[in-house]
């Protein structure tokens, strides 16, 4: 069955001492829930050293090559050696601010698979697509162009985060009905592309202003397997409350 996951994306927030303090306060007392934090890359090793048991550390981004003349970039091998076990791919902010399109995101997926590096594949629609009623077509295209080329064996156990762009950092949140509708559609597409077994073993997370107040309702949806948390992951008590929502 799909693994339950609560992941915290710290984005470009916190200074060193703040990151140290925050990771000390994040505890995962639930054996059946996977907890991951994504600090700024410069703090990965410090956060990995200071984390509690049953908490993983990930990277918000990585380069597609393992080494070379790519000034300012970080490779999977470097990030792994610092303590990262999983990466984000296709986050809406990478797509919007750094022009990462479906073609590049596909290359990143291939790099992660080739180097046995776990990842969370992010997909989501902007407000104009939602208002036009084209959100299902938009998300399906992102999946088909960047993820669904994987084989069944490669797809098993992967993690997808649905993040409606209009609900990120805006205070707006998709209703539980809206979230369940999209998550159910994603699982159906996986079933159609692969099979029932694969669809039931892919975790689909909700990422759009999920917080300690709405997490329990969102996580109760049949096809919502957890959350990719933004602002609420910067507060240890709030993040732990979200973890305990299960």
C-alpha positions as CSV (number, residue, x, y, z in Angstrom):
1,X,0.0,0.0,0.0
2,X,1.0,3.6,-0.5
3,X,3.2,4.9,2.3
4,X,2.0,7.8,4.5
5,X,4.3,10.8,4.2
6,X,4.6,14.2,5.8
7,X,7.3,16.3,4.2
8,X,8.4,19.9,5.1
9,X,9.8,22.2,2.5
10,X,11.7,24.9,4.3
11,X,12.4,26.8,1.0
12,X,14.8,29.7,1.3
13,X,14.1,30.3,5.0
14,X,16.0,30.0,8.3
15,X,19.6,30.8,9.2
16,X,22.0,28.2,10.6
17,X,21.1,28.4,14.2
18,X,17.4,28.5,13.4
19,X,17.7,25.4,11.3
20,X,19.6,23.6,14.1
21,X,16.9,24.6,16.6
22,X,14.0,23.6,14.4
23,X,15.3,20.1,13.5
24,X,15.8,19.3,17.2
25,X,12.1,19.9,17.8
26,X,10.8,17.7,15.0
27,X,10.0,14.2,16.3
28,X,8.2,11.4,14.5
29,X,6.6,9.0,17.0
30,X,4.6,7.2,14.3
31,X,6.4,4.2,12.8
32,X,4.0,4.0,9.8
33,X,4.5,7.6,8.7
34,X,7.6,8.8,6.8
35,X,8.8,12.3,7.8
36,X,11.1,14.3,5.6
37,X,12.5,17.8,5.9
38,X,13.9,19.8,3.0
39,X,16.3,22.5,4.3
40,X,18.4,24.8,2.2
41,X,21.2,22.8,0.7
42,X,23.9,24.6,2.6
43,X,22.4,23.2,5.9
44,X,21.8,19.6,4.8
45,X,24.7,18.1,6.6
46,X,24.1,20.0,9.8
47,X,20.4,19.2,9.8
48,X,21.2,15.5,9.0
49,X,23.5,15.4,12.0
50,X,21.0,17.0,14.3
51,X,17.8,15.2,13.4
52,X,15.9,12.8,15.5
53,X,15.3,9.1,14.6
54,X,12.6,8.4,12.0
55,X,13.2,11.8,10.3
56,X,14.8,12.0,6.8
57,X,16.6,15.0,5.2
58,X,16.1,15.9,1.6
59,X,17.3,18.4,-1.0
60,X,15.1,21.0,-2.7
61,X,17.0,20.7,-6.0
62,X,19.9,18.9,-7.7
63,X,21.8,19.0,-11.0
64,X,21.3,16.3,-13.6
65,X,25.0,15.5,-13.8
66,X,27.1,13.8,-11.1
67,X,30.1,16.1,-11.6
68,X,31.6,18.6,-14.0
69,X,32.0,22.3,-14.9
70,X,28.6,23.5,-13.5
71,X,29.6,26.4,-11.2
72,X,27.1,26.9,-8.4
73,X,25.3,23.6,-8.9
74,X,25.1,20.5,-6.6
75,X,25.0,16.9,-7.7
76,X,23.1,13.9,-6.4
77,X,26.4,12.3,-5.2
78,X,27.4,15.5,-3.3
79,X,24.0,15.9,-1.7
80,X,23.8,12.3,-0.7
81,X,27.3,12.5,0.9
82,X,26.0,15.4,2.9
83,X,23.0,13.4,4.2
84,X,20.2,13.9,1.7
85,X,18.2,10.8,0.9
86,X,15.5,12.3,-1.3
87,X,15.0,15.2,-3.7
88,X,12.2,17.4,-4.9
89,X,11.6,17.5,-8.6
90,X,9.3,19.9,-10.5
91,X,8.2,22.1,-7.6
92,X,6.0,24.9,-8.8
93,X,8.6,27.6,-7.8
94,X,11.3,25.8,-9.8
95,X,8.9,25.7,-12.8
96,X,7.8,29.4,-12.4
97,X,11.0,31.2,-11.3
98,X,13.7,29.1,-12.9
99,X,12.0,28.1,-16.1
100,X,12.1,24.3,-15.4
101,X,9.8,22.8,-18.1
102,X,8.5,19.3,-18.5
103,X,11.5,18.3,-20.6
104,X,14.1,19.3,-18.0
105,X,12.0,17.7,-15.2
106,X,12.0,14.5,-17.2
107,X,15.8,14.6,-17.3
108,X,15.9,15.1,-13.6
109,X,13.6,12.1,-13.0
110,X,15.9,10.0,-15.2
111,X,19.0,11.2,-13.3
112,X,17.4,10.3,-10.0
113,X,16.3,6.9,-11.2
114,X,19.7,6.2,-12.7
115,X,21.5,7.0,-9.5
116,X,19.0,5.3,-7.2
117,X,18.0,8.6,-5.6
118,X,14.5,8.8,-4.1
119,X,12.3,11.8,-5.1
120,X,9.0,13.6,-4.8
121,X,7.6,14.6,-8.2
122,X,5.6,17.8,-7.9
123,X,2.7,18.8,-10.2
124,X,0.1,21.5,-10.0
125,X,-2.0,24.0,-11.9
126,X,-2.0,27.8,-11.7
127,X,-5.2,29.8,-11.0
128,X,-6.0,30.6,-14.6
129,X,-6.0,26.9,-15.5
130,X,-8.2,26.1,-12.5
131,X,-10.6,28.9,-13.4
132,X,-10.8,27.6,-17.0
133,X,-11.7,24.2,-15.8
134,X,-8.6,22.7,-17.4
135,X,-6.9,21.4,-14.3
136,X,-7.2,17.7,-15.0
137,X,-5.8,18.0,-18.5
138,X,-3.0,20.2,-17.3
139,X,-1.9,17.8,-14.5
140,X,-2.2,14.7,-16.7
141,X,0.1,16.4,-19.3
142,X,2.7,17.1,-16.6
143,X,2.7,13.5,-15.5
144,X,2.7,12.1,-19.1
145,X,5.5,14.3,-20.3
146,X,7.8,14.0,-17.3
147,X,7.0,10.9,-15.2
148,X,4.9,8.3,-17.0
149,X,7.8,7.2,-19.3
150,X,9.1,5.1,-16.3
151,X,8.6,1.4,-16.3
152,X,6.3,-0.3,-13.9
153,X,9.3,-1.4,-11.8
154,X,10.7,2.1,-11.7
155,X,7.3,3.6,-10.9
156,X,6.5,1.3,-7.9
157,X,6.8,3.2,-4.6
158,X,7.3,6.6,-6.2
159,X,5.9,9.8,-4.6
160,X,3.8,12.5,-6.3
161,X,2.9,15.8,-4.7
162,X,-0.1,17.6,-6.0
163,X,0.3,21.3,-5.3
164,X,-2.3,23.6,-6.7
165,X,-0.2,26.7,-7.4
166,X,-3.1,29.0,-6.5
167,X,-3.0,27.6,-3.0
168,X,0.7,27.9,-2.3
169,X,1.6,30.7,0.2
170,X,-1.7,32.4,-0.5
171,X,-3.7,31.1,2.5
172,X,-6.1,29.5,0.1
173,X,-6.5,25.8,0.4
174,X,-8.2,23.3,-1.9
175,X,-11.2,21.9,-0.1
176,X,-11.0,18.2,0.9
177,X,-13.4,17.5,-2.0
178,X,-11.2,19.3,-4.5
179,X,-8.0,17.6,-3.2
180,X,-9.7,14.1,-3.3
181,X,-11.0,14.6,-6.8
182,X,-7.5,15.4,-8.1
183,X,-5.7,12.7,-6.1
184,X,-8.3,10.2,-7.3
185,X,-7.7,11.2,-10.9
186,X,-3.9,10.9,-10.5
187,X,-4.3,7.4,-9.1
188,X,-6.7,6.5,-11.9
189,X,-4.2,7.6,-14.5
190,X,-1.4,5.5,-12.8
191,X,-3.8,2.6,-12.9
192,X,-4.5,3.2,-16.6
193,X,-0.8,3.7,-17.5
194,X,0.5,0.8,-15.4
195,X,-1.9,-1.4,-13.3
196,X,-3.8,-1.6,-10.0
197,X,-0.8,-2.7,-8.0
198,X,1.3,0.2,-9.1
199,X,-1.4,2.7,-8.4
200,X,-1.9,1.4,-4.9
201,X,1.8,1.7,-4.2
202,X,2.4,5.3,-5.3
203,X,2.0,7.9,-2.5
204,X,0.1,11.0,-3.5
205,X,0.7,14.0,-1.3
206,X,-1.3,17.3,-1.0
207,X,0.8,20.5,-1.1
208,X,-1.1,23.7,-0.9
209,X,-1.3,25.7,2.4
210,X,-1.7,22.5,4.4
211,X,-1.4,23.3,8.1
212,X,-2.1,22.0,11.6
213,X,-5.8,23.2,11.3
214,X,-6.7,21.4,8.1
215,X,-4.3,18.4,7.9
216,X,-6.5,16.0,9.6
217,X,-9.4,16.6,7.3
218,X,-7.2,16.5,4.2
219,X,-5.4,13.3,5.3
220,X,-8.8,11.6,5.9
221,X,-9.4,11.7,2.1
222,X,-9.1,8.1,0.7
223,X,-6.5,9.1,-1.9
224,X,-4.5,11.6,0.0
225,X,-1.4,9.9,1.5
226,X,0.1,12.9,3.3
227,X,1.3,16.4,2.7
228,X,4.1,18.5,1.3
229,X,4.1,21.3,3.9
230,X,5.4,24.8,3.3
231,X,5.1,27.6,5.9
232,X,3.7,25.3,8.7
233,X,6.9,23.2,8.5
234,X,8.9,26.2,9.8
235,X,7.3,25.8,13.2
236,X,8.3,22.7,15.0
237,X,5.1,22.4,17.1
238,X,2.8,22.9,14.2
239,X,4.7,20.5,12.0
240,X,4.6,17.8,14.7
241,X,0.8,18.4,15.0
242,X,0.5,17.7,11.3
243,X,2.5,14.5,11.7
244,X,0.3,13.4,14.5
245,X,-2.8,14.1,12.4
246,X,-2.5,10.5,11.4
